[in-house]
Each structure stands twice: as structure tokens, then as C-alpha cells.
């Protein structure tokens, strides 16, 4: 039979987990509220936002051609979906701040010193990837696609399919631009070292082109435009790893100094 003292001890052991779950729920709710608060005013401009995002394609459509909606609800649901995704993109800094506030208490001081700059850099790199896709990649690939249309074929893209296409590329380039962060984390956690990353450079280059082939449309232009930045960002990640990740001996000496 369990005594009262044992019950109290079990309750004390289980309480921290309950507190963490409550805090996690609170931060998830705050993130959802932030997305909703951003979405509401943006939805008023949903059609204008879609017009802005579709401009890279519409600029290359033949004279008299327009985008079309092949589904009954597409004129409403497509701008709605785009606005919701945009609200999530805008809220990413707040969402990651909530994530940081949840995990930061469990990190050591030296881990916080490295983790917070990486968190901020990951946000900026994700936005940079999206901007690169919109301002550099889209004009090139849409210009290519519309120029190779067979004679007698009028290019008239469905608005929902276009949105799915560009969102796929947004995510592909946004995630690809996170390569420096991933490289630094691999070195920082000890999963690999800088010399090993340098030796595998040739395999990484081939992997970048394979990823570019899988994540982009079946044309050589968009594949190269994704593969080359991925390779350059890999090299940047190695460069920053040299400066940000100290050798183990230096860390050990600092630990010994703190202990003394």
C-alpha cells in the first residue's frame, strides 16, 4: 500500500513534466494567435497579394492570355491559402521566439551563446531563400517555360496549380538556404569535423544537383539555380564553422578555468 509521503514524492516528480506541457501548450496557442492576428488584416488584401505573387508569370504570358480558375471555389480558396501561408511566414520570428523561450532554460550558457545567433540567422536565411526564388529564379524559369510553348498553344495557367508550384519552390529555396546553419550544427555537436566536410566536398556538389533535380521543375535552369547556391552556402557554412566552433582543447581549458 502506498503511503502519503510516497504519493507526495510521486506528485513532486510528475509536476515538472506537467508544467512543461502546460508551458508548451501556452506557447503553441500564442503562436496560433499570432498567425491568426496577422492573417485577419492581410486577408482583406488577399487578391492583391496573389496578384503580386503571380506577377513573375503574368509578365511573360502572351498578349491576351490570362490565368484561369478551373475549380469552382478556386477564386476564393487560392488567395485564402496564399494569405494563410504568408501569415505563417511573417509570424516565423515570433514562433521561433516562443520555441527559443521554451528550450532556452534547459541550455548551458555556452550553448545559448551559439544557439541564439544561429536561430536568428536561420530566420534571415529562410527569408533570403524565398526572396532569391521570387526575384531571381521565377523570372528565369517562367520566361523559359512560356518561350518553349508549342505553336498554337496559349499558356493559361490555373491559379491553384500556380500557387502550389511557387509554394513548393519557396519552401525548397528557403530550406536550402539553411545549409550553413546545418553545417555549423554538425560541427558544433561533434557529429563531424571541418576536415571531413572538406574531404566530402565532391559528394556534396553531386548531392546538391540531385536535390535540385528533385525539388525543382524538370529544366536545367532552375536545377542549376538551386544547386549552385546550395554548394556556395555549404562552403560558407564551413567557413563560419572555423570561426564559431572552437577546438575541443580551447573548450576544455575554459571549463577548467571556470572550475578553478
Secondary structure, DSSP 4 states (H G I P E B T S, - for coil): ---HHHHHHHHHHHHHHHHHHHHHHHHHHHHHHHHHHHHHHHHTTHHHHHHHHHHHHHTTSPTT---B--STTHHHHHHHHHHHHHHHHHHHHHHHHHHHHHHGGGS-HHHHHHHHHHHHHHHHHHHHHHHHIIIIIHHHHHHHHHHTPPTT-----BHHHHHHHHHHHHHHHHHHTTHHHHHHHHHHTTSS-HHHHHHTHHHHHHHHHHHHHHHS-SSHHHHHHHHHHHHHHHHHHHHHHHHHS--HHHHHHHHHHHH-
